[in-house]
Amino acid sequence: MEMRRLGRTGLNVSVLGYGAGAVGGLFTKGRPEDQERAAARAIEAGINYFDTAALYGDGESERNLGRVLKALKADVVVGTKVRLRAEHRADIGKGIVQGMEDSLRRMGRDHVDLFQLHNSLVATDGGDKLAIDLALEQVVPALEKLRKAGKTRFIGFSGVGETAALHRAIESKLFDTIQVVYNALNPSAGGPLAKGAPGQDYGRLFDKVRAADMGAIVIRALAGGALSGTTERHPLAMQSVAPIGSAPSFAADVARAKELEPLVRESGSSDLTELAQRFVIAHPAVSTMLVGYSTLDQLEAAITAVNKGPLPADTVGRISR
């Protein structure tokens, strides 16, 4: 599998990552033997980046991933996240430290490779939405203390929230990585948002990511599953998925995804999902693409898709228009 540079971290990560979140659901609600089988197959195929978070399954993802990686004696890159709640505003540093300690305990590890802020970044603070000023002035110093203590090698943030706040976080050059919302329904992190298209304009965010030499970890590569072209959900998967950065509803995203079906055959893709995955990895700023899985078959399909390589440039151009 193709390996790509994770920005200035010096790490090389697989272009396809393993998303152990609740959208796919295997690592939050699946059987232990199926979780271990999937992780083993991922590693065999060359996947070396595994993503989790305290939020996923109320800690179940971290517990299950930690158990599986220990059983497999896996030498992989692991990233997790901390989300600050309203009660943490009184002592943000303490909240960050507690989040790290809780995550390490659940995973049975003494450190992670990447520890990321999981809140939406905004101008005005409130609830789970964190003011960018607080992120830069209080969160970053707390993350840096954890890095110096050997609890994490690198620090990052989830690229959700208001576009201006996200750009400011990138331009600060204080974070090593960013999770970027980027898919065939909303490619505005990599180019212009099509006229009349629904969704948030991320303002060519990738340009600033590359200028800051940050690692770019793509999330919502399949728009929460909408780019499969169906509203049907696997029993393990999150049954109701709120769109991030795209249309107002999941059903609207599915309808827009179906409009891309004529491009499947001409691009040499086997289905709409493969088209969407190959679209994401075609952007040179992408370090790794996270996909969530409900079944081993879905993992196999993603492996096959990325091993076919990026979409042809003309197909990428047609999707991005």
N, C-alpha and C positions, 0 to 999 in steps of 0.2 A: 504493500500500500504506500501511496505517496506520503512523504513526510514534509512538513513545512516548518519554517522558523516561527517561533512564538515571540515575535518582536525582539526586544532587547534582552529578554530573559536568558538567551543562550540555549533554551530548550528547543528540541525538534519534536513536533507532535504530529500524529496521524491526521490526515486531512478529514477523516471521519472520526468523530469522537463518540463516546458512549454517554448518552444522557440518561441518568438513573432517576429521573423525576416522575411526577405523578401523572403527567399527560399520557405517557406510554403505559406506566403503571406496573411494569414487571418487577421493579425493585421496591415498590411500595406495597403491592398486594399479591405478588406472584408466589409460587411455591419455591422453597429454598433450593431444591434440586434444579429447577428451571433457571433460577437466577445464576447458579454456579455454572450451568451448562452454557448459558448465553455469554457470561463473562469470559469463560474459557475459549469459546469460539471467537469472540471479539479479539482477544489477545493473539490467538492463533492466526487470525487474518491480518494482524499488524496494527490494530487499534491500541494506542497507548495512552490516550487521555480519557479519564473517567470523571464525570461531573455529577455532583450531588449538592445538597443543601439541607440545612436544618429544617426548613419549611416543608420539604417534600415528605408527605405522609407523616407529618409531626415527628420527624426523626427516624422513621422506618427506613428510608432510603439510606441514610448514613449507617445505621446499624447493619442493614443487610449487605451493603457494599463493603463495609469493613470486614464482616465475617467472610464474605466470598473471596476478597483479595487476600486475606490471611490464609484461607484454605488452599488457594491456588499458588501461594508464595509469589504473588505477582509483583514484578518490578515495573510499575506504571506511574504516570503522572496523575495526581489526584487533586481536584479542586473542589472546594466547598464554599459556603456563603453564610453570612450573618445578616439578619434583618433586625433593625432597631425599631422598637415600639415606642409609643408615646411616653411610657414610664421611664425609658432609658435616657430621655433628654436631660434629666437631672445630673447624670454622670455617664456621658457617652463612652468615655474610655473604659469604665467598668463594664458597660454593656458589651463592648467589643471583646474584652478579655473573657467575660463569662460565656459569650457565644463560642469563642474558640475552644475553651475548656470543655464545654458541653459537646461540641462536635468531635473533638479528639477522643473523649470518653466513649461516645457512641460508636465510633469507628475502631476503637482499640489501637490508636496510633499515637505517636509522640509528636508528630508534625504533619503538615500537608504541604504540597508544592505551591498551591495557590489559594489564598483566602480573599474573598471578594465581598464587598458591600452589596446587599441584595435589595436595598430600598430604591424606589423611584426617586430621581433627583429633580427638584423643582426650585422655583425662586422663593416661594413662601412656605415655611415649614408647617406640617400638620399631620398627625397620625403616622401612617406608614410612609408618607411622602416627606422626604428629608430635604431640607434647604441645602442648596449647593454650598453656601457659606459654611454650614456646620460640617459638611462632608470634607471640605478642604482644610478647615481650621481645627477640627476636633477628631474626625474619623481617621484621617490619614496619619496624624501623629500616633494614634493608638495602634493602627496597623503596623506602623514602622517599629514600634516597641516590640510587637509580637515577632516581627522579622528578626530583630536583633537578638531576641530571646531564643531563636531557632525553632519557633512554632510554625512558621511559614517561610517559604523561600521567596515568594513574590506576592504582590497585592494587586487587586483589581476591583472592578465595579460592574454592575449590571447596567447596560445602556438603555434603561427605560426611564420615562419621565419627560420633562420638557426639553425640546431640542436645544434651546439656548444653554440650559444647565448642563446638558451632556457635552456640548462643545466646550464649555468652560472647563469641565473636568478633564477632558482630553488635553486641552491647551495648557493646563497646569503642569503636565508631564510628571505628576506625582504618582500616577498609577502605572503598573506594568502592562495590564491587560484590560480589555473591555469586552463585555458580551454585547453583541450587536444584533438588533432585529433587522434581518435581511432575508427577503424571499422574493419569489416571482410575482407575488401580489403587491408587494411594496419594496421596490429596489432602490428607494431614495437615499439609502446610506451610500450607494455607489454611483448614483446619477440622479437626473431630475425625476421628480414625481410626475407621472403622466397627467396631462391636463384633464381635469374632471374626475380623476381617480380618487376614491375615498382613502382616508388614512392620514397618518402623521408624516409630514415631510421632515426627514432626518438630515436634510441639507448637506448631502455628499459627505457624510460623516467620515467615511473611509479615507478621504483625502487628508483629514487632520490626524487620523489614527496613524497613517503612514508617516506623516511629517513628525509625529511624536515618537515614532519607532515602537509603537505598542503592539502587543499581540491581539489579534481580533478573533474572538470566539463567537461564531454565529449561533444565535438562538432563533426559535420560531422559523427554522428553515422550511418547514412544511405548513406554516401558519396554523400550528396547533392540530394538524391533521386535515385541514381544509383542502390542501393541495393533493390529497388522495382522490378528490372529486366526489366524495360521498359524505353524507351526514351520519352514516352508521359508525358505531364505536365498538371496539372490542370490550368484553366484560371487565378486563383489568384496567382499561384506559379510563381517564377522567371523562365522565359522561357529558359534562357541560363545560365547554372551553370558551372562555371569554377572549375575543381577539385582542392582540396587542399591535397597535400601529397600523391596522388594516381597516376592513369594513366595520360598520357598527355591530354586525352580528355574524356568528359562525356560518349560518345559512347563506348569507350574502357573500362571504368569502368562498364558500363551496361553488356557488353559482359563477363567480368570477373565475375560479379555477377551471371550471369546465370549458370556458372560452379558450383556454390554452390547448385543448385536446388536439386540434389540427396540427400542432407543432410536434406532437409525440413521434409520429412516424417519420417525418422529414428530418428529425434530429437523430434518428437511430436509437431512440429510447424505447423501452418496452412498455412503459405506462406513464401516467401523469406524475406519479411520485418520483420516478427515476428522472424525468425531465426536470422537476423542481430541484432535486438534489444536485444534479449536474449543472444546473444554472448557478446555484450558490457557489460551488467550488470553482467556477470559471472566473470569479473575481480575484485578481492577484493579491488583494489586501487580506483575504481570508486565510487565517492560520488553520483553523479547524472548524468543522460544522457539527453541532450537536444534534443528534436525532434521538428521540425517545422511542422505546420499543415495548410492545405488549407480548410479542412472540419471537421465537427464534427465526421463523420465516421472514419476519420484517427485518431483522438484523441481517439475514443473508441477502435480502433484496437490496439493502442499503450498501452492503459491501460490494455487491455486483455493480451497483450504479456508480459508485465512486471509482471503481477500478476500470470502468469504461472511459473515465476522464471527463474533463469539462465539456460542456456543450460547444458546438461550433459557434464561432463569433457572430455569424449572421443570425443564428437563432437567438443568441443572447440579446442582440440588438433589437430584434422584433419583440421580445418579451419586455425589454426595458423601455420601449417607446411609450 
